[in-house]
Amino acid sequence: MRKVRTLRAELGTTQGTVQRVAKQLGYGVESVRGWVVQADIDEGKVPGVTTEEAKRIAQLEQENRELRRANAILKRAATFFGAEPDRQSRR
């Protein structure tokens, strides 16, 4: 969060800074506050999930969904093709 580091360097961390910055930039106070909290987590100042960890988790969850979908398709195909010889032998 380079923006947050820059703002801290220029404005400090005095009370009311988040509100003032949010107003000047045209963002909501809670949005800017969230950026500050996430910057603190990314810098290791407070515990939590870093931005990089969150990205990695999202990638792994996407991969997991894709693998589950592929497995479901393969199971249906195996069932279909596994049942095929039975159909022919009954004729």
N, CA, C and O atoms as a CHARMM CRD file, in Angstrom:
* protein
*
  364
    1    1 MET  N      0.83100  -1.17300   0.00000 PROA 1      0.00000
    2    1 MET  CA     0.00000   0.00000   0.00000 PROA 1      0.00000
    3    1 MET  C      0.88600   1.24900   0.00000 PROA 1      0.00000
    4    1 MET  O      1.03200   1.94800   1.00300 PROA 1      0.00000
    5    2 ARG  N      1.44700   1.48300  -1.13800 PROA 2      0.00000
    6    2 ARG  CA     2.34200   2.62000  -1.29600 PROA 2      0.00000
    7    2 ARG  C      1.63200   3.93800  -0.99300 PROA 2      0.00000
    8    2 ARG  O      2.22400   4.86200  -0.43600 PROA 2      0.00000
    9    3 LYS  N      0.35500   4.00900  -1.36800 PROA 3      0.00000
   10    3 LYS  CA    -0.40000   5.23900  -1.11800 PROA 3      0.00000
   11    3 LYS  C     -0.45600   5.54600   0.37600 PROA 3      0.00000
   12    3 LYS  O     -0.28600   6.69300   0.78800 PROA 3      0.00000
   13    4 VAL  N     -0.69200   4.53400   1.16600 PROA 4      0.00000
   14    4 VAL  CA    -0.80300   4.73500   2.61000 PROA 4      0.00000
   15    4 VAL  C      0.53900   5.17500   3.18500 PROA 4      0.00000
   16    4 VAL  O      0.58600   6.08200   4.01500 PROA 4      0.00000
   17    5 ARG  N      1.62400   4.54600   2.75600 PROA 5      0.00000
   18    5 ARG  CA     2.95100   4.94900   3.24800 PROA 5      0.00000
   19    5 ARG  C      3.24300   6.40000   2.89200 PROA 5      0.00000
   20    5 ARG  O      3.77500   7.15500   3.70500 PROA 5      0.00000
   21    6 THR  N      2.88700   6.78300   1.66100 PROA 6      0.00000
   22    6 THR  CA     3.10400   8.16300   1.22300 PROA 6      0.00000
   23    6 THR  C      2.27900   9.12500   2.06600 PROA 6      0.00000
   24    6 THR  O      2.77800  10.16400   2.50000 PROA 6      0.00000
   25    7 LEU  N      1.01900   8.77900   2.29700 PROA 7      0.00000
   26    7 LEU  CA     0.16200   9.64900   3.10700 PROA 7      0.00000
   27    7 LEU  C      0.68200   9.77500   4.53100 PROA 7      0.00000
   28    7 LEU  O      0.66600  10.85900   5.11300 PROA 7      0.00000
   29    8 ARG  N      1.14400   8.65700   5.08800 PROA 8      0.00000
   30    8 ARG  CA     1.68400   8.71200   6.45100 PROA 8      0.00000
   31    8 ARG  C      2.91500   9.59500   6.51200 PROA 8      0.00000
   32    8 ARG  O      3.09500  10.36100   7.45900 PROA 8      0.00000
   33    9 ALA  N      3.75900   9.48500   5.50300 PROA 9      0.00000
   34    9 ALA  CA     4.97800  10.29200   5.48900 PROA 9      0.00000
   35    9 ALA  C      4.64700  11.77800   5.37700 PROA 9      0.00000
   36    9 ALA  O      5.28200  12.61000   6.02600 PROA 9      0.00000
   37   10 GLU  N      3.65100  12.11000   4.55200 PROA 10     0.00000
   38   10 GLU  CA     3.30000  13.51100   4.34000 PROA 10     0.00000
   39   10 GLU  C      2.45300  14.08600   5.46600 PROA 10     0.00000
   40   10 GLU  O      2.64600  15.23200   5.87400 PROA 10     0.00000
   41   11 LEU  N      1.51200  13.28500   5.96700 PROA 11     0.00000
   42   11 LEU  CA     0.54000  13.82000   6.91700 PROA 11     0.00000
   43   11 LEU  C      0.74000  13.34600   8.34600 PROA 11     0.00000
   44   11 LEU  O      0.19200  13.93700   9.27700 PROA 11     0.00000
   45   12 GLY  N      1.51300  12.29600   8.53100 PROA 12     0.00000
   46   12 GLY  CA     1.66300  11.73900   9.86300 PROA 12     0.00000
   47   12 GLY  C      0.47700  10.85600  10.20300 PROA 12     0.00000
   48   12 GLY  O     -0.28600  10.44800   9.32700 PROA 12     0.00000
   49   13 THR  N      0.33500  10.57200  11.47300 PROA 13     0.00000
   50   13 THR  CA    -0.74400   9.68800  11.90400 PROA 13     0.00000
   51   13 THR  C     -1.59900  10.34600  12.97300 PROA 13     0.00000
   52   13 THR  O     -2.11100   9.67700  13.87100 PROA 13     0.00000
   53   14 THR  N     -1.74700  11.62800  12.87400 PROA 14     0.00000
   54   14 THR  CA    -2.53700  12.33300  13.87900 PROA 14     0.00000
   55   14 THR  C     -4.01100  11.99600  13.74100 PROA 14     0.00000
   56   14 THR  O     -4.47300  11.54900  12.69100 PROA 14     0.00000
   57   15 GLN  N     -4.72900  12.21800  14.81700 PROA 15     0.00000
   58   15 GLN  CA    -6.15300  11.91200  14.83300 PROA 15     0.00000
   59   15 GLN  C     -6.87400  12.76200  13.79300 PROA 15     0.00000
   60   15 GLN  O     -6.59800  13.95300  13.64700 PROA 15     0.00000
   61   16 GLY  N     -7.79300  12.13900  13.07800 PROA 16     0.00000
   62   16 GLY  CA    -8.56100  12.84200  12.05800 PROA 16     0.00000
   63   16 GLY  C     -7.91800  12.81200  10.68900 PROA 16     0.00000
   64   16 GLY  O     -8.49800  13.32300   9.73100 PROA 16     0.00000
   65   17 THR  N     -6.74800  12.23500  10.56800 PROA 17     0.00000
   66   17 THR  CA    -6.05700  12.18400   9.28700 PROA 17     0.00000
   67   17 THR  C     -6.84600  11.38700   8.26700 PROA 17     0.00000
   68   17 THR  O     -6.96200  11.79900   7.11300 PROA 17     0.00000
   69   18 VAL  N     -7.39000  10.25400   8.67800 PROA 18     0.00000
   70   18 VAL  CA    -8.12900   9.40100   7.74500 PROA 18     0.00000
   71   18 VAL  C     -9.32500  10.15600   7.19000 PROA 18     0.00000
   72   18 VAL  O     -9.57200  10.12500   5.98400 PROA 18     0.00000
   73   19 GLN  N    -10.05600  10.82200   8.03700 PROA 19     0.00000
   74   19 GLN  CA   -11.22500  11.58500   7.57700 PROA 19     0.00000
   75   19 GLN  C    -10.81100  12.69900   6.62100 PROA 19     0.00000
   76   19 GLN  O    -11.44500  12.91000   5.58700 PROA 19     0.00000
   77   20 ARG  N     -9.76200  13.39500   6.97100 PROA 20     0.00000
   78   20 ARG  CA    -9.28200  14.51000   6.13900 PROA 20     0.00000
   79   20 ARG  C     -8.81300  14.00800   4.77600 PROA 20     0.00000
   80   20 ARG  O     -9.14300  14.59600   3.74600 PROA 20     0.00000
   81   21 VAL  N     -8.05200  12.93300   4.77300 PROA 21     0.00000
   82   21 VAL  CA    -7.53100  12.38100   3.51900 PROA 21     0.00000
   83   21 VAL  C     -8.66600  11.84200   2.66500 PROA 21     0.00000
   84   21 VAL  O     -8.70100  12.06700   1.45500 PROA 21     0.00000
   85   22 ALA  N     -9.59400  11.13100   3.29400 PROA 22     0.00000
   86   22 ALA  CA   -10.73000  10.58100   2.55200 PROA 22     0.00000
   87   22 ALA  C    -11.51100  11.70100   1.87100 PROA 22     0.00000
   88   22 ALA  O    -11.90900  11.57700   0.71300 PROA 22     0.00000
   89   23 LYS  N    -11.72300  12.77500   2.59000 PROA 23     0.00000
   90   23 LYS  CA   -12.46800  13.90600   2.03000 PROA 23     0.00000
   91   23 LYS  C    -11.69200  14.54000   0.87800 PROA 23     0.00000
   92   23 LYS  O    -12.27100  14.85800  -0.16100 PROA 23     0.00000
   93   24 GLN  N    -10.39100  14.72300   1.05900 PROA 24     0.00000
   94   24 GLN  CA    -9.56600  15.34800   0.01700 PROA 24     0.00000
   95   24 GLN  C     -9.51500  14.48700  -1.24500 PROA 24     0.00000
   96   24 GLN  O     -9.52500  15.01300  -2.35800 PROA 24     0.00000
   97   25 LEU  N     -9.46200  13.16700  -1.07000 PROA 25     0.00000
   98   25 LEU  CA    -9.34600  12.26900  -2.22500 PROA 25     0.00000
   99   25 LEU  C    -10.69800  11.88400  -2.81700 PROA 25     0.00000
  100   25 LEU  O    -10.77000  11.35800  -3.92800 PROA 25     0.00000
  101   26 GLY  N    -11.75500  12.14500  -2.07900 PROA 26     0.00000
  102   26 GLY  CA   -13.07700  11.81500  -2.57800 PROA 26     0.00000
  103   26 GLY  C    -13.46200  10.35500  -2.36200 PROA 26     0.00000
  104   26 GLY  O    -14.31200   9.82100  -3.07500 PROA 26     0.00000
  105   27 TYR  N    -12.83800   9.71100  -1.37900 PROA 27     0.00000
  106   27 TYR  CA   -13.16500   8.33300  -1.03300 PROA 27     0.00000
  107   27 TYR  C    -13.90700   8.31100   0.28500 PROA 27     0.00000
  108   27 TYR  O    -13.88300   9.28100   1.04300 PROA 27     0.00000
  109   28 GLY  N    -14.56900   7.19400   0.55100 PROA 28     0.00000
  110   28 GLY  CA   -15.24500   7.04100   1.82900 PROA 28     0.00000
  111   28 GLY  C    -14.24300   6.85100   2.95100 PROA 28     0.00000
  112   28 GLY  O    -13.15300   6.31700   2.74700 PROA 28     0.00000
  113   29 VAL  N    -14.62500   7.29100   4.12800 PROA 29     0.00000
  114   29 VAL  CA   -13.74800   7.18500   5.29600 PROA 29     0.00000
  115   29 VAL  C    -13.41800   5.72700   5.57800 PROA 29     0.00000
  116   29 VAL  O    -12.26500   5.39600   5.85700 PROA 29     0.00000
  117   30 GLU  N    -14.40800   4.85800   5.50800 PROA 30     0.00000
  118   30 GLU  CA   -14.17300   3.44600   5.80400 PROA 30     0.00000
  119   30 GLU  C    -13.25900   2.79100   4.77100 PROA 30     0.00000
  120   30 GLU  O    -12.49500   1.88700   5.11000 PROA 30     0.00000
  121   31 SER  N    -13.32700   3.23400   3.52500 PROA 31     0.00000
  122   31 SER  CA   -12.42300   2.70200   2.50200 PROA 31     0.00000
  123   31 SER  C    -10.97600   3.03200   2.84800 PROA 31     0.00000
  124   31 SER  O    -10.11000   2.15800   2.83500 PROA 31     0.00000
  125   32 VAL  N    -10.72700   4.29000   3.15500 PROA 32     0.00000
  126   32 VAL  CA    -9.36900   4.72000   3.49600 PROA 32     0.00000
  127   32 VAL  C     -8.91500   4.03800   4.78400 PROA 32     0.00000
  128   32 VAL  O     -7.76400   3.61500   4.88900 PROA 32     0.00000
  129   33 ARG  N     -9.80700   3.93100   5.76000 PROA 33     0.00000
  130   33 ARG  CA    -9.46000   3.26500   7.01400 PROA 33     0.00000
  131   33 ARG  C     -9.08400   1.79900   6.74300 PROA 33     0.00000
  132   33 ARG  O     -8.13500   1.28000   7.33100 PROA 33     0.00000
  133   34 GLY  N     -9.82100   1.14700   5.86300 PROA 34     0.00000
  134   34 GLY  CA    -9.50700  -0.23300   5.49400 PROA 34     0.00000
  135   34 GLY  C     -8.13500  -0.34900   4.84700 PROA 34     0.00000
  136   34 GLY  O     -7.39400  -1.29700   5.10700 PROA 34     0.00000
  137   35 TRP  N     -7.80100   0.62300   4.00400 PROA 35     0.00000
  138   35 TRP  CA    -6.47300   0.62100   3.37600 PROA 35     0.00000
  139   35 TRP  C     -5.38000   0.74500   4.42800 PROA 35     0.00000
  140   35 TRP  O     -4.34600   0.08400   4.33900 PROA 35     0.00000
  141   36 VAL  N     -5.61100   1.58600   5.41100 PROA 36     0.00000
  142   36 VAL  CA    -4.62100   1.78700   6.47200 PROA 36     0.00000
  143   36 VAL  C     -4.45800   0.50700   7.28400 PROA 36     0.00000
  144   36 VAL  O     -3.33600   0.09900   7.58400 PROA 36     0.00000
  145   37 VAL  N     -5.56700  -0.12300   7.63900 PROA 37     0.00000
  146   37 VAL  CA    -5.51000  -1.37100   8.40000 PROA 37     0.00000
  147   37 VAL  C     -4.76800  -2.43700   7.59500 PROA 37     0.00000
  148   37 VAL  O     -3.91800  -3.14400   8.13700 PROA 37     0.00000
  149   38 GLN  N     -5.08700  -2.55700   6.29800 PROA 38     0.00000
  150   38 GLN  CA    -4.42100  -3.55700   5.46100 PROA 38     0.00000
  151   38 GLN  C     -2.93900  -3.24900   5.32300 PROA 38     0.00000
  152   38 GLN  O     -2.11900  -4.16700   5.29300 PROA 38     0.00000
  153   39 ALA  N     -2.58600  -1.98500   5.23800 PROA 39     0.00000
  154   39 ALA  CA    -1.17100  -1.60200   5.17200 PROA 39     0.00000
  155   39 ALA  C     -0.45400  -2.01000   6.45300 PROA 39     0.00000
  156   39 ALA  O      0.68200  -2.48400   6.40200 PROA 39     0.00000
  157   40 ASP  N     -1.10000  -1.83200   7.59200 PROA 40     0.00000
  158   40 ASP  CA    -0.49800  -2.24800   8.86800 PROA 40     0.00000
  159   40 ASP  C     -0.27600  -3.75900   8.89300 PROA 40     0.00000
  160   40 ASP  O      0.75200  -4.22900   9.38100 PROA 40     0.00000
  161   41 ILE  N     -1.23200  -4.51500   8.37200 PROA 41     0.00000
  162   41 ILE  CA    -1.09200  -5.97700   8.31200 PROA 41     0.00000
  163   41 ILE  C      0.04800  -6.35200   7.37900 PROA 41     0.00000
  164   41 ILE  O      0.88800  -7.18500   7.72000 PROA 41     0.00000
  165   42 ASP  N      0.07600  -5.73400   6.19500 PROA 42     0.00000
  166   42 ASP  CA     1.12900  -6.03900   5.21100 PROA 42     0.00000
  167   42 ASP  C      2.51700  -5.70200   5.74100 PROA 42     0.00000
  168   42 ASP  O      3.49100  -6.37000   5.39500 PROA 42     0.00000
  169   43 GLU  N      2.61400  -4.67100   6.57600 PROA 43     0.00000
  170   43 GLU  CA     3.90100  -4.25600   7.14300 PROA 43     0.00000
  171   43 GLU  C      4.26800  -5.04800   8.39200 PROA 43     0.00000
  172   43 GLU  O      5.35400  -4.87500   8.94600 PROA 43     0.00000
  173   44 GLY  N      3.36400  -5.91300   8.83000 PROA 44     0.00000
  174   44 GLY  CA     3.64200  -6.74500   9.99900 PROA 44     0.00000
  175   44 GLY  C      3.41800  -6.05200  11.32600 PROA 44     0.00000
  176   44 GLY  O      3.84400  -6.55800  12.36500 PROA 44     0.00000
  177   45 LYS  N      2.76400  -4.91800  11.31500 PROA 45     0.00000
  178   45 LYS  CA     2.52500  -4.18500  12.55600 PROA 45     0.00000
  179   45 LYS  C      1.40100  -4.80500  13.37200 PROA 45     0.00000
  180   45 LYS  O      1.41900  -4.75100  14.60200 PROA 45     0.00000
  181   46 VAL  N      0.42200  -5.39400  12.68800 PROA 46     0.00000
  182   46 VAL  CA    -0.70200  -6.06500  13.35900 PROA 46     0.00000
  183   46 VAL  C     -0.92300  -7.42100  12.68500 PROA 46     0.00000
  184   46 VAL  O     -0.61600  -7.59200  11.50600 PROA 46     0.00000
  185   47 PRO  N     -1.46000  -8.38700  13.44700 PROA 47     0.00000
  186   47 PRO  CA    -1.69500  -9.69900  12.84500 PROA 47     0.00000
  187   47 PRO  C     -2.86500  -9.67300  11.86600 PROA 47     0.00000
  188   47 PRO  O     -3.78400  -8.86500  11.99300 PROA 47     0.00000
  189   48 GLY  N     -2.81000 -10.56100  10.90200 PROA 48     0.00000
  190   48 GLY  CA    -3.88900 -10.67200   9.92500 PROA 48     0.00000
  191   48 GLY  C     -3.38000 -11.28500   8.63900 PROA 48     0.00000
  192   48 GLY  O     -2.20300 -11.62900   8.52500 PROA 48     0.00000
  193   49 VAL  N     -4.26000 -11.42000   7.68200 PROA 49     0.00000
  194   49 VAL  CA    -3.92200 -12.00000   6.38400 PROA 49     0.00000
  195   49 VAL  C     -3.39500 -10.88800   5.48200 PROA 49     0.00000
  196   49 VAL  O     -4.08500  -9.90300   5.21800 PROA 49     0.00000
  197   50 THR  N     -2.16500 -11.06300   5.01700 PROA 50     0.00000
  198   50 THR  CA    -1.56900 -10.04400   4.14900 PROA 50     0.00000
  199   50 THR  C     -2.21400 -10.08400   2.76400 PROA 50     0.00000
  200   50 THR  O     -2.90500 -11.03800   2.40700 PROA 50     0.00000
  201   51 THR  N     -1.97300  -9.04000   2.01000 PROA 51     0.00000
  202   51 THR  CA    -2.50700  -8.95600   0.65000 PROA 51     0.00000
  203   51 THR  C     -1.99900 -10.11000  -0.20200 PROA 51     0.00000
  204   51 THR  O     -2.76600 -10.71000  -0.95500 PROA 51     0.00000
  205   52 GLU  N     -0.72500 -10.42300  -0.09000 PROA 52     0.00000
  206   52 GLU  CA    -0.14800 -11.52400  -0.85800 PROA 52     0.00000
  207   52 GLU  C     -0.76400 -12.85900  -0.45400 PROA 52     0.00000
  208   52 GLU  O     -1.06400 -13.68800  -1.31300 PROA 52     0.00000
  209   53 GLU  N     -0.95400 -13.07000   0.84000 PROA 53     0.00000
  210   53 GLU  CA    -1.57700 -14.30700   1.31000 PROA 53     0.00000
  211   53 GLU  C     -3.00700 -14.40800   0.79500 PROA 53     0.00000
  212   53 GLU  O     -3.44200 -15.48500   0.38800 PROA 53     0.00000
  213   54 ALA  N     -3.73600 -13.30600   0.80700 PROA 54     0.00000
  214   54 ALA  CA    -5.11600 -13.30000   0.33000 PROA 54     0.00000
  215   54 ALA  C     -5.18000 -13.63500  -1.15900 PROA 54     0.00000
  216   54 ALA  O     -6.06900 -14.36200  -1.60200 PROA 54     0.00000
  217   55 LYS  N     -4.22900 -13.09800  -1.92800 PROA 55     0.00000
  218   55 LYS  CA    -4.17800 -13.42100  -3.36400 PROA 55     0.00000
  219   55 LYS  C     -3.89600 -14.90200  -3.56800 PROA 55     0.00000
  220   55 LYS  O     -4.52800 -15.54600  -4.40600 PROA 55     0.00000
  221   56 ARG  N     -2.95700 -15.44300  -2.81300 PROA 56     0.00000
  222   56 ARG  CA    -2.60200 -16.86300  -2.93200 PROA 56     0.00000
  223   56 ARG  C     -3.78000 -17.75300  -2.54700 PROA 56     0.00000
  224   56 ARG  O     -4.04500 -18.75700  -3.20800 PROA 56     0.00000
  225   57 ILE  N     -4.48500 -17.38500  -1.47900 PROA 57     0.00000
  226   57 ILE  CA    -5.65800 -18.15200  -1.05900 PROA 57     0.00000
  227   57 ILE  C     -6.71500 -18.13500  -2.16100 PROA 57     0.00000
  228   57 ILE  O     -7.31500 -19.16700  -2.46000 PROA 57     0.00000
  229   58 ALA  N     -6.94200 -16.97600  -2.76100 PROA 58     0.00000
  230   58 ALA  CA    -7.93000 -16.87100  -3.84100 PROA 58     0.00000
  231   58 ALA  C     -7.52700 -17.74100  -5.02800 PROA 58     0.00000
  232   58 ALA  O     -8.37600 -18.39300  -5.63400 PROA 58     0.00000
  233   59 GLN  N     -6.23600 -17.75600  -5.36400 PROA 59     0.00000
  234   59 GLN  CA    -5.75500 -18.60200  -6.46500 PROA 59     0.00000
  235   59 GLN  C     -5.97300 -20.07700  -6.14900 PROA 59     0.00000
  236   59 GLN  O     -6.42000 -20.83800  -7.00700 PROA 59     0.00000
  237   60 LEU  N     -5.66100 -20.47900  -4.93100 PROA 60     0.00000
  238   60 LEU  CA    -5.83100 -21.87500  -4.53900 PROA 60     0.00000
  239   60 LEU  C     -7.31000 -22.27100  -4.52400 PROA 60     0.00000
  240   60 LEU  O     -7.65600 -23.38600  -4.91600 PROA 60     0.00000
  241   61 GLU  N     -8.17000 -21.37600  -4.07900 PROA 61     0.00000
  242   61 GLU  CA    -9.59900 -21.66800  -4.08800 PROA 61     0.00000
  243   61 GLU  C    -10.11800 -21.82500  -5.51300 PROA 61     0.00000
  244   61 GLU  O    -10.93700 -22.70500  -5.77700 PROA 61     0.00000
  245   62 GLN  N     -9.64800 -20.98000  -6.43600 PROA 62     0.00000
  246   62 GLN  CA   -10.03900 -21.08300  -7.84500 PROA 62     0.00000
  247   62 GLN  C     -9.55500 -22.41100  -8.42400 PROA 62     0.00000
  248   62 GLN  O    -10.30400 -23.10500  -9.11200 PROA 62     0.00000
  249   63 GLU  N     -8.31600 -22.75500  -8.14600 PROA 63     0.00000
  250   63 GLU  CA    -7.76800 -24.02300  -8.62400 PROA 63     0.00000
  251   63 GLU  C     -8.56200 -25.19700  -8.05800 PROA 63     0.00000
  252   63 GLU  O     -8.83700 -26.16100  -8.77300 PROA 63     0.00000
  253   64 ASN  N     -8.92500 -25.12300  -6.79900 PROA 64     0.00000
  254   64 ASN  CA    -9.70900 -26.17200  -6.15600 PROA 64     0.00000
  255   64 ASN  C    -11.06600 -26.33000  -6.85400 PROA 64     0.00000
  256   64 ASN  O    -11.50100 -27.45300  -7.11200 PROA 64     0.00000
  257   65 ARG  N    -11.74200 -25.19800  -7.16300 PROA 65     0.00000
  258   65 ARG  CA   -13.02900 -25.26500  -7.86500 PROA 65     0.00000
  259   65 ARG  C    -12.87300 -25.92400  -9.22900 PROA 65     0.00000
  260   65 ARG  O    -13.68800 -26.76100  -9.61700 PROA 65     0.00000
  261   66 GLU  N    -11.82400 -25.54700  -9.95500 PROA 66     0.00000
  262   66 GLU  CA   -11.58500 -26.11900 -11.28200 PROA 66     0.00000
  263   66 GLU  C    -11.31500 -27.61800 -11.20400 PROA 66     0.00000
  264   66 GLU  O    -11.81100 -28.38400 -12.03000 PROA 66     0.00000
  265   67 LEU  N    -10.53800 -28.03400 -10.22200 PROA 67     0.00000
  266   67 LEU  CA   -10.24000 -29.45900 -10.06200 PROA 67     0.00000
  267   67 LEU  C    -11.48900 -30.24900  -9.67400 PROA 67     0.00000
  268   67 LEU  O    -11.69900 -31.35700 -10.16600 PROA 67     0.00000
  269   68 ARG  N    -12.30900 -29.68900  -8.80400 PROA 68     0.00000
  270   68 ARG  CA   -13.56500 -30.36200  -8.43500 PROA 68     0.00000
  271   68 ARG  C    -14.47900 -30.51200  -9.65300 PROA 68     0.00000
  272   68 ARG  O    -15.09700 -31.55800  -9.85000 PROA 68     0.00000
  273   69 ARG  N    -14.55700 -29.46000 -10.46300 PROA 69     0.00000
  274   69 ARG  CA   -15.37200 -29.51500 -11.68100 PROA 69     0.00000
  275   69 ARG  C    -14.83500 -30.57900 -12.64200 PROA 69     0.00000
  276   69 ARG  O    -15.60800 -31.35500 -13.20200 PROA 69     0.00000
  277   70 ALA  N    -13.52500 -30.61600 -12.83100 PROA 70     0.00000
  278   70 ALA  CA   -12.92200 -31.61000 -13.71000 PROA 70     0.00000
  279   70 ALA  C    -13.16300 -33.02500 -13.18400 PROA 70     0.00000
  280   70 ALA  O    -13.45600 -33.93500 -13.96000 PROA 70     0.00000
  281   71 ASN  N    -13.04100 -33.21000 -11.86900 PROA 71     0.00000
  282   71 ASN  CA   -13.29200 -34.52900 -11.28000 PROA 71     0.00000
  283   71 ASN  C    -14.74000 -34.95800 -11.49300 PROA 71     0.00000
  284   71 ASN  O    -15.00400 -36.12400 -11.78400 PROA 71     0.00000
  285   72 ALA  N    -15.67300 -34.03200 -11.35200 PROA 72     0.00000
  286   72 ALA  CA   -17.08800 -34.35700 -11.56100 PROA 72     0.00000
  287   72 ALA  C    -17.32400 -34.78400 -13.00500 PROA 72     0.00000
  288   72 ALA  O    -18.05500 -35.74200 -13.25600 PROA 72     0.00000
  289   73 ILE  N    -16.72300 -34.09200 -13.94000 PROA 73     0.00000
  290   73 ILE  CA   -16.85600 -34.44900 -15.35800 PROA 73     0.00000
  291   73 ILE  C    -16.26400 -35.83100 -15.61000 PROA 73     0.00000
  292   73 ILE  O    -16.86700 -36.65100 -16.30300 PROA 73     0.00000
  293   74 LEU  N    -15.08800 -36.09000 -15.05200 PROA 74     0.00000
  294   74 LEU  CA   -14.44200 -37.39200 -15.24400 PROA 74     0.00000
  295   74 LEU  C    -15.26300 -38.51800 -14.62400 PROA 74     0.00000
  296   74 LEU  O    -15.34000 -39.60400 -15.19700 PROA 74     0.00000
  297   75 LYS  N    -15.87200 -38.28400 -13.47600 PROA 75     0.00000
  298   75 LYS  CA   -16.71400 -39.30300 -12.84500 PROA 75     0.00000
  299   75 LYS  C    -17.93000 -39.61500 -13.71400 PROA 75     0.00000
  300   75 LYS  O    -18.29100 -40.77800 -13.89400 PROA 75     0.00000
  301   76 ARG  N    -18.56400 -38.56000 -14.25700 PROA 76     0.00000
  302   76 ARG  CA   -19.71800 -38.79100 -15.13600 PROA 76     0.00000
  303   76 ARG  C    -19.30800 -39.53700 -16.39800 PROA 76     0.00000
  304   76 ARG  O    -20.02600 -40.41900 -16.87100 PROA 76     0.00000
  305   77 ALA  N    -18.14800 -39.17500 -16.93900 PROA 77     0.00000
  306   77 ALA  CA   -17.66700 -39.85400 -18.14300 PROA 77     0.00000
  307   77 ALA  C    -17.34700 -41.31300 -17.83500 PROA 77     0.00000
  308   77 ALA  O    -17.66500 -42.19500 -18.63200 PROA 77     0.00000
  309   78 ALA  N    -16.72500 -41.57300 -16.69800 PROA 78     0.00000
  310   78 ALA  CA   -16.39700 -42.95200 -16.32900 PROA 78     0.00000
  311   78 ALA  C    -17.67000 -43.76900 -16.13600 PROA 78     0.00000
  312   78 ALA  O    -17.73000 -44.93000 -16.54000 PROA 78     0.00000
  313   79 THR  N    -18.68200 -43.17200 -15.52500 PROA 79     0.00000
  314   79 THR  CA   -19.95400 -43.86400 -15.33600 PROA 79     0.00000
  315   79 THR  C    -20.60000 -44.15400 -16.68700 PROA 79     0.00000
  316   79 THR  O    -21.09100 -45.26000 -16.91400 PROA 79     0.00000
  317   80 PHE  N    -20.60100 -43.19000 -17.56600 PROA 80     0.00000
  318   80 PHE  CA   -21.20100 -43.36400 -18.88600 PROA 80     0.00000
  319   80 PHE  C    -20.47900 -44.44200 -19.67800 PROA 80     0.00000
  320   80 PHE  O    -21.10700 -45.36000 -20.20500 PROA 80     0.00000
  321   81 PHE  N    -19.16800 -44.33200 -19.76000 PROA 81     0.00000
  322   81 PHE  CA   -18.41300 -45.29300 -20.55400 PROA 81     0.00000
  323   81 PHE  C    -18.32600 -46.65100 -19.86700 PROA 81     0.00000
  324   81 PHE  O    -18.19200 -47.67700 -20.53400 PROA 81     0.00000
  325   82 GLY  N    -18.40100 -46.66200 -18.55200 PROA 82     0.00000
  326   82 GLY  CA   -18.40800 -47.92900 -17.82500 PROA 82     0.00000
  327   82 GLY  C    -19.70800 -48.67600 -18.04900 PROA 82     0.00000
  328   82 GLY  O    -19.71700 -49.90700 -18.04000 PROA 82     0.00000
  329   83 ALA  N    -20.79700 -47.96900 -18.24700 PROA 83     0.00000
  330   83 ALA  CA   -22.10200 -48.58800 -18.47300 PROA 83     0.00000
  331   83 ALA  C    -22.27900 -48.98300 -19.92900 PROA 83     0.00000
  332   83 ALA  O    -23.14600 -49.80500 -20.22700 PROA 83     0.00000
  333   84 GLU  N    -21.52400 -48.45300 -20.81500 PROA 84     0.00000
  334   84 GLU  CA   -21.64700 -48.71300 -22.25400 PROA 84     0.00000
  335   84 GLU  C    -21.53900 -50.20000 -22.60500 PROA 84     0.00000
  336   84 GLU  O    -22.40700 -50.68800 -23.33000 PROA 84     0.00000
  337   85 PRO  N    -20.53700 -50.95400 -22.14100 PROA 85     0.00000
  338   85 PRO  CA   -20.44200 -52.36600 -22.52000 PROA 85     0.00000
  339   85 PRO  C    -21.66200 -53.17700 -22.04600 PROA 85     0.00000
  340   85 PRO  O    -22.07200 -54.11900 -22.72400 PROA 85     0.00000
  341   86 ASP  N    -22.23100 -52.82500 -20.91300 PROA 86     0.00000
  342   86 ASP  CA   -23.41400 -53.53100 -20.42700 PROA 86     0.00000
  343   86 ASP  C    -24.57900 -53.36900 -21.38700 PROA 86     0.00000
  344   86 ASP  O    -25.33100 -54.31700 -21.61400 PROA 86     0.00000
  345   87 ARG  N    -24.73200 -52.20500 -21.94100 PROA 87     0.00000
  346   87 ARG  CA   -25.81500 -51.94800 -22.87300 PROA 87     0.00000
  347   87 ARG  C    -25.66300 -52.80200 -24.12500 PROA 87     0.00000
  348   87 ARG  O    -26.64800 -53.33100 -24.64000 PROA 87     0.00000
  349   88 GLN  N    -24.44700 -52.93600 -24.61300 PROA 88     0.00000
  350   88 GLN  CA   -24.22200 -53.70700 -25.83700 PROA 88     0.00000
  351   88 GLN  C    -24.39800 -55.19300 -25.59900 PROA 88     0.00000
  352   88 GLN  O    -24.89800 -55.90100 -26.47200 PROA 88     0.00000
  353   89 SER  N    -23.99900 -55.67800 -24.43900 PROA 89     0.00000
  354   89 SER  CA   -24.09200 -57.11300 -24.17800 PROA 89     0.00000
  355   89 SER  C    -25.52900 -57.56700 -23.97100 PROA 89     0.00000
  356   89 SER  O    -25.81800 -58.74900 -24.15500 PROA 89     0.00000
  357   90 ARG  N    -26.42400 -56.69000 -23.60300 PROA 90     0.00000
  358   90 ARG  CA   -27.80900 -57.02700 -23.37000 PROA 90     0.00000
  359   90 ARG  C    -28.59800 -57.13200 -24.68100 PROA 90     0.00000
  360   90 ARG  O    -29.70000 -57.68100 -24.68700 PROA 90     0.00000
  361   91 ARG  N    -28.07900 -56.63800 -25.74400 PROA 91     0.00000
  362   91 ARG  CA   -28.79800 -56.64600 -27.02200 PROA 91     0.00000
  363   91 ARG  C    -28.78900 -57.97400 -27.67400 PROA 91     0.00000
  364   91 ARG  O    -29.35500 -58.13300 -28.75600 PROA 91     0.00000
